[in-house]
Amino acid sequence: MRYEDSTLEWLVIGGGIHGSYITNCLVRKRFTARSDIRVIDPHDEPMARWKQVTSNTGMKFLRSPKVHHMDIEPFALKYFARFLKCENKQFIAPNERPSLNLFNRHANSVLRKSGLTDLFIKGRVVHIEKEIDRYTVRTENNIYRTHRILLSIGLENNDEWPYWSRILKNEGGTVQHVLHHNYSKGSIPDQGEIIIVGGGMTAIQTALNLSNSSRRVTVVSPHSLKVNNYDSDPGWMGPKYLSRYRNITCPNRRRKVINKARNSGSITHDLYRRFTRELKRGDCRFVVDRINHGSLLTADLMLMKTNSGENIAANSIVLATGYQKKRPGGALIDSLVNRYELKCATCGYPVSNIDLQWAEGLFVTGALAELEIGPASRNLVGARMAEDRIRRYLSYK
């Protein structure tokens, strides 16, 4: 175990979109020196998990508009596309949503120009100890000391597996979750019957990614196709709804508002048009039902029975059932809550103050901040909203 001698001002735990964006802002806006901040993440590079998941699903265009990106200036992505001379090809309606390719190229450029890759440390945090005026953070190999921590932990290893799918997987069935880090498109047969379980953006993107003339895809969804271009109403990005939301003092009531505000299981209009074309061609099938249980017939053939009694054969099953509703962070966050009696709502999520401090010097963002930020907390705009809260706090220090 190696100790790092100096005490950092900031240690960001999680190098995804939120952690990378807020680190960029803290450095570029001169709220901390580059020598006083580091980002710890278990992957090889910043935003690796984002790139993996979007590649798994076959995402083509983001759901967020062009003003939501990794740089500071609102129109930086637009100017980047203009510089590459691809502005007309890389945005689609509504709100000129950028292609994944353009967004990732721009993000890589921002990280490179800002030198954020030099602040990145590959490692997994296993313990956090609170001291009088600082924290001690231990990874598998090193120990760091810091005055402030930003918990920017995503939902990795929190994917939702229906009960029947776990049984079938244990029996040797070919069942994968598209959001899992071990998902492999290459292991899915080039021909045959594929079942995708789920009915939202992830499921439909995955269906379009896997469907071809030799591979028939059946999407089994608990609901009919729901079309909405937004994860939640745009009013949740500003005072239209947030001013009333902030007047709600009970965190359990806030949770109910968040759950109601989210357009869960919906897809954008462009995805709906693409998917309905696949349905008309016969390469895809859409079934509104739930799988009750599955049977392994042979090494590469399964038979699924739905609640309505329909039998559907499959050579491979891909779950697109999203994430569990439990608090992210696993044992690391559980130990923090138990040892320091950190305040949580009934749902288990942090109850922070307006500055996003869960405890003195311990800040949250992303999913962990949603009871304070609101329904858009997990999205790109949520990273901007979190950075604004933290920056305002630092401005008055």
Order of alpha helices (4+ residues) and beta strands (2+ residues): beta-alpha-beta-alpha-alpha-beta-beta-alpha-beta-beta-beta-beta-alpha-beta-beta-alpha-beta-beta-alpha-alpha-beta-alpha-beta-beta-beta-beta-beta-alpha-beta-beta-alpha-alpha
